[in-house]
């Protein structure tokens, strides 16, 4: 499926939500077309240098679940929700600067019940979700699903972009939690 891309400095994982402020005409046009057609787009995380053409090749197919009115300054606030992990190929750029890519669905790992040894991560996530910024997103989180715990922590914790992308691309939910635990320990030290 060929879909438009929205490069951002943040990561979005399946079942997650992200607030975005759209102001560039190419993205406003893209969203208008997507909303009218009921179709999706892909959110991809920018690389370290924030150059527009420097984005990762694994992203998340997303859909708009909420949006505000367009301000007189031309700013549109939306909330996008992650649908599935996708790999990009045949990336191209239109004349207006909008990126497009063929996408293929990627396996996101299997459901695994959260082992007791990761209960601390569940507590960290519950604390993060209480923050007003996160609370506004109204995410429905399954706190027994290793994938969801790992995805939400990947989105919300202050890891470097490369770390976040690496965590996201992992298919083993338990290994992702192990790496998050290790990275949190390193942050504390």
N, C-alpha and C positions, 0 to 999 in steps of 0.2 A: 504494500500500500504506500503510495507516495503522499507524504504529509508535509505541511509547513513546520518550520522549526522556530522555537523561541529560545535563544540562548540567554541564560541568566547566571548571576554569580552564586545562586543557591541551587540546592539539589532537591528534587521531588522524587519520592519513591511511590510504588503502588499503594493505594488506599490513603495516601497522605494528602494534605492540602497546603497550598501556598498562596499568600496574598501577593498580588502583583499590581503595579501601577503602570499602565500602558499609555504612552504619549506619542510614539513615533507613528506617522501616518501608515507605514507599511504594516505595522502590527495591528493598528486600529482597523485597517481594511481587512486584514487576515481574520481577525476576530469577528468582524461583521459577517464575512462569508461563512465562517465556521458555525456561528450561531444560527444563521438562516438555514444552512444545510444540515444542521444537527450533527456535524462531524467533529473530529478531534484534531489536535495538533500535538507536537512533541516539544517537551521542555528538555533542553540539554544544558548541562553546566559548562560555563566558560572555563577555559584553562587558567592557569595562574596569572598570566599577563593581561587578562581582560580584553585581549584583542577580539574583535567580533568574529573573526574567522578561526579563532582558536578555541574550539569547543570539543568536548569528548564525543565519541562515536557510539556511546550507549546512553540512552536517555529514557524518558518516560512518556508514553502516550497519555495525554491529559485531555480533560474536558472542563469547560467552565461550569461551575455549580452556583456561582453567585456573582453579581456585578452591580456596581453603582451607576449613577447617572454620569454622563460625560460632562465634565466641568467646563466653564467658559474658557479655561486655559487649555482645553483639549486633553485633559487627563481622565483616563478611565480606570477605575479600580475594579479588579476582578479577583475571584478566588478560583483557583484551578485545583482539580482533584486528579491524582494519579490513577491511571487505569491499568497499565501494564508496562513491563520493561521491554524496550525495543532496541535493536541494533540498527544503525544507520549504514546505508550504502548509496552509491550514486548521488552523492551530495552535489547540489548545484545551486546557483544563485540567480535570481530573476533580476531584471533591469532595475526594479525598485529597491533592490538590496535584500529582499526576503529570501531566506534559505529554504530549500526543499530537499527531501531525501526519501529514498525508498526505505521502508521500515520492515523489519521482520521481528515477530514476537520472540522473546527470549524466556526460557524457563526461569521462574523466580524462586525455585526451591520448593520443597514440599513442606506441608504443615507439620510442625513438631511441637509437642507440648513443652512448655517452659520448665526445664529442670529446676529444682530448688536452689541449686548453686548459683543461679542467675536472678534470684529474688531481689537482690540489691539493685540490679538494673531496672527491674519493674518499679521499685521505689523511686529511683532517679527519674524515670519517665513520668510517674504519677506526679512528682514534684514539678517537673517541667510543664506539664499540661495545666497546672494551676495558674501559670503565668497568664496575665490578661491577654497578651499578644497571641498565645497559643490557644487559650480558652475560646477566643472569638472564632477560631476555625471550625469549632463544633465537630471534631474528629471522633469517630466511633472506633475505639481501639479495643482489640481483643488482647487482653493482658496475659493470655495463656498461649498465644501464638508467637513462637520464637521469631518468625519472619517479621511480624508487625512490631515487636519490641525493638528488633534490630533496625528496621527501616525508620521508625520514628526517632530513635536515638541518633541515627546517622543524619537525619534531617536537622535535628534540634541542637545537638552538642557542637561546641565550637572547635571542631576539627578543621585542619587544612583541607582545601578543596580536593587535593590529590588523595588524601586519606578517605574523604567522604566517597569519592568516586570508586576507589578500590573496595571499600566496604559494600557499596551498592552493587558492584558487579559480581560479588560473591554469590554463589548459588547455595552454599551450605549455611543454613540459618544458625546452627550451633557454632560454627567456626566464626561467623560474623560477630556473634555475641562474645566469643573468646577474644577476638581482636579489639572489640570495643572496651572490654574489661581491661585489657593490656594498655590501650591508649589512655583510658581514664587514669590508670595507675601511674603512667608516665607523666600525665598532666599534674597530678597531685605532688609528685616528687620534686 
